[in-house]
Amino acid sequence: MEQKQARPLTPEEQAEAQKQSVIWQRECFQSAQKHLAEKGIIPQTVLDKECRFIAPLVAVWKFKAQNGKVYWVINGRLPADHAGVEAADSAREALRYFSMQWQLKADQIMQSGAVDKTKVDFANLLINRAHGLYELFEKEEMWQNEPA
């Protein structure tokens, strides 16, 4: 089977892709703030130098809240979740942390003897997304520009 070579994007296509990425990032930012607020955490500032975006899959945010604590928030094409900053030293490590947590959470759901289709589907979604996060964590080329 012959594989087609991808052609370079035109300047117009590049501009449109950039525009879509900015829109996606803004939506994820609003979603991350909403997620924290629903958990009773009021975001104060985003520490944007430590945030990472793999559009349109996943966004990893680092927020300082009004309570003085700092949190990692993950969202995108996966369930939104958060953890205290002590869970990970970097956005890359946050991906690994959430991957492990979601696998544990899914295992707990399955071990509980869940027969509710919604719970089983959610557990399967967590497992699927956890594997995807770990694959992103492992891709060295994606993290070349990370501070050491």
DRENMAR-458352 format. One record per residue (C-alpha): x negated, y negated, z; residue in one letter. Coordinates in pm, whole numbers, padded with zeros to 5 digits, always signed. Each point is the difference from the previous one (the first is absolute). Layout:
N
XYZA;...
REM end
This chain:
148
+00000+00000+00000M;-00139-00337-00102E;-00013-00270+00263Q;+00072-00360-00101K;-00252-00264+00096Q;+00152-00283+00200A;-00032-00327-00185R;-00116-00309+00186P;+00278-00230+00118L;+00058-00321-00189T;-00043-00325+00198P;+00381-00030+00010E;+00035+00354+00136E;-00271-00070+00259Q;+00182-00316+00109A;+00330+00189+00029E;-00165+00281+00198A;-00152-00258+00235Q;+00336-00170+00041K;+00169+00333+00081Q;-00274+00080+00252S;+00053-00334+00178V;+00379+00059+00012I;-00055+00352+00137W;-00246-00127+00261Q;+00245-00272+00113R;+00281+00257+00032E;-00227+00230+00203C;-00103-00292+00223F;+00363-00085+00075Q;+00080+00367+00058S;-00297+00037+00239A;+00111-00304+00201Q;+00357+00135+00013K;-00127+00342+00114H;-00191-00154+00291L;+00293-00225+00094A;+00233+00303+00007E;-00242+00157+00249K;+00012-00311+00219G;-00339-00130-00115I;-00006-00356-00131I;-00285-00051-00250P;-00200-00319+00044Q;-00274+00021-00261T;-00121+00243-00263V;-00372+00077+00002L;-00017+00006-00379D;-00373+00071-00034K;+00062+00345+00149E;+00318+00082-00194C;-00018+00229-00304R;+00241+00053-00290F;+00022+00286-00241I;+00288-00128-00212A;+00260+00129-00041P;-00065+00287+00242L;-00108-00123+00338V;-00076-00315+00194A;-00195-00001+00326V;+00049-00314+00209W;-00171-00123+00314K;+00219-00231+00206F;-00059-00190+00319K;+00327-00021+00193A;+00132-00268+00231Q;-00065+00238+00291N;-00374-00030-00078G;-00030+00359-00119K;-00123+00097-00347V;+00172+00264-00215Y;-00055+00194-00319W;+00313+00025-00215V;+00033+00225-00303I;+00270-00018-00265N;+00064+00019-00373G;+00138+00313-00167R;+00006+00176+00333L;+00159-00043+00341P;-00105-00316+00185A;-00193+00073+00318D;-00225-00181+00244H;-00266+00069+00260A;-00214-00198+00241G;-00330-00123-00139V;-00185+00247+00222E;+00125+00280-00228A;-00243-00096-00279A;-00304-00218-00066D;+00092-00080-00362S;+00281+00021-00252A;-00160+00317-00136R;-00004+00159+00344E;+00361-00115+00049A;+00097+00208-00304L;-00158+00305+00160R;+00166-00076+00334Y;+00349-00027-00153F;-00063+00312-00209S;-00080+00201+00313M;+00288-00150+00200Q;+00252+00075-00273W;-00116+00359-00027Q;+00043+00038+00378L;+00342-00168-00012K;+00113+00226-00286A;-00126+00304+00190D;+00199-00104+00309Q;+00315-00037-00209I;-00048+00344-00155M;-00092+00162+00334Q;+00315-00142+00158S;+00198+00238-00217G;+00153-00287-00193A;+00275+00123-00225V;+00130-00347-00081D;-00083-00046-00369K;-00082-00368+00055T;-00261+00084+00267K;-00153+00277-00211V;-00014-00230-00304D;-00163-00272+00213F;-00257+00249+00132A;-00080+00107-00356N;-00030-00365-00107L;-00242-00064+00289L;-00211+00301-00099I;-00007-00108-00365N;-00095-00358+00082R;-00253+00109+00263A;-00181+00207-00263H;+00004-00295-00240G;-00140-00234+00266L;-00279+00241+00079Y;-00089+00030-00369E;-00026-00381-00018L;-00211-00001+00318F;-00242+00249-00157E;-00051-00190-00328K;-00339-00162+00059E;+00021-00214-00313E;+00305-00180+00138M;-00188-00111+00309W;-00327-00122-00157Q;+00062-00361+00105N;+00099+00080+00358E;-00216-00168+00264P;-00228+00252+00166A;
REM end
